[in-house]
Amino acid sequence: MAWLVRVGAMDELISVADFERAAAERLDAGTAGYFFGGAGDEITLRENVAAWRRWRLRPRALAGLGEWSARCELLGGEMSAPILVAPVAYQRMAHPEGEAGMAAGAAEAGTAMCLSTLSNTRPADVAAAAPGGRHLFQLYAFNDPGVTRALIDEAVGAGFEAILVTVDAPPGGNRERDRRNGFTMPSELGTPGLTAATGGERELTIEEVFALMSHSLTWADVADLASECSLPVFVKGLLTAEDAELALDHGAAGVVVSNHGGRQLDRALATADALPEIADALDGRAALLVDGGIRRGIDVATALALGADAVLVGRPALWGLAWAGREGVAGVLGLLREELRLALALLGCTSPAELTRAHVRRAPAATA
Ligand SMILES: Cc1cc2nc3c(=O)[nH]c(=O)nc-3n(C[C@H](O)[C@H](O)[C@H](O)COP(=O)(O)O)c2cc1C
């Protein structure tokens, strides 16, 4: 069985689960615990994956497909598939190429990457590493509004297309794997964009960064951000129709249904379970993204059928990066795109936009 052990070549990784296993072999225990883990008993972490699998698909036959593709439009631009890279902190822990490799892989795959505030690479360097790529910026708000503004200004200056303000953190969740492993982010990797925004002369430790972050963001702050910022502002980390309505009332251009990949409030709703009520509340009035537990092209198809315009993937892209840098990222995104393309054809759709609620129903209870 030597061929099974030597999972060395990219083309032997034929599913996201293969990338997960391959990445696990590359990472030390502390880093793997940080990237793979969730909060508390990790119920939401597991449920995020399981909840997509509780939906079943209703394919339509003889649709006379001819040509079909996974291509879609987002923020006025075309993408090869409605699958973006979610913001993930400290990517140089996964691979020396870090955020630059992630951005280059996303660009190669014809999609977009969202850069975390807690990145080991500055926005301008990310943009330079992926010419022609599309980039969004994830924002954590800081107690000093000047720091928040400086972060936004750098992203705007580097050609980023939207701001995703994360509202389900800080404070950070109870990550027990990290506590057991005694894991802290290696401060030598640094967060240079943040260091510049704070005007600091040395890299801050993660504890210092968290101490500077605002714990008291309000809807009024979202409204100020949306009105002052030249880019569309999305609110990331919502799980209820009530909050989605509030986001729109306060000027958001869109919403990201997310529970931070199960890393914050354990037993928070799985995103697949929160998505339908939020899609109903928004009713097409704003862009709707979702992340958490997407591991298959048919998960993407289910999300789109439930009303999302696109999904983001966090850990799958990270596994690609950990495995093989930019090539791994492009590989995992390409794999998800091809799975989605096949799902579309088998569902009788020529494009992602044709997916509707009529293409899904809840699995019978006994099989869910
Ligand atoms: C290791 C790790 C770090 C993350 N860092 C951030 C972050 O800095 N900002 C943020 O808004 N979300 C962060 N997230 C959450 C992701 O943006 C996304 O919501 C989540 O990973 C989606 O779930 P998935 O990993 O199952 O695809 C992080 C997730 C992981 C796994």
The ligand as a Gaussian input file, in Angstrom:
#p B3LYP/6-31G(d) Opt

LIG

0 1
 C       -7.210000      29.891000      12.223000
 C       -8.340000      30.831000      11.957000
 C       -8.140000      32.193000      12.118000
 C       -9.179000      33.083000      11.852000
 N       -8.945000      34.428000      11.952000
 C       -9.945000      35.292000      11.666000
 C       -9.725000      36.698000      11.691000
 O       -8.614000      37.161000      11.921000
 N      -10.771000      37.519000      11.438000
 C      -12.030000      37.035000      11.147000
 O      -12.962000      37.805000      10.909000
 N      -12.252000      35.699000      11.080000
 C      -11.255000      34.829000      11.319000
 N      -11.495000      33.485000      11.232000
 C      -12.827000      33.005000      10.825000
 C      -12.916000      32.846000       9.307000
 O      -12.925000      34.095000       8.669000
 C      -14.206000      32.113000       8.898000
 O      -15.315000      32.748000       9.476000
 C      -14.195000      30.631000       9.273000
 O      -12.903000      30.090000       9.168000
 C      -15.147000      29.859000       8.371000
 O      -15.210000      28.522000       8.741000
 P      -14.379000      27.338000       8.000000
 O      -12.977000      27.439000       8.524000
 O      -15.094000      26.119000       8.445000
 O      -14.453000      27.579000       6.505000
 C      -10.462000      32.593000      11.461000
 C      -10.636000      31.214000      11.284000
 C       -9.588000      30.341000      11.516000
 C       -9.827000      28.871000      11.283000

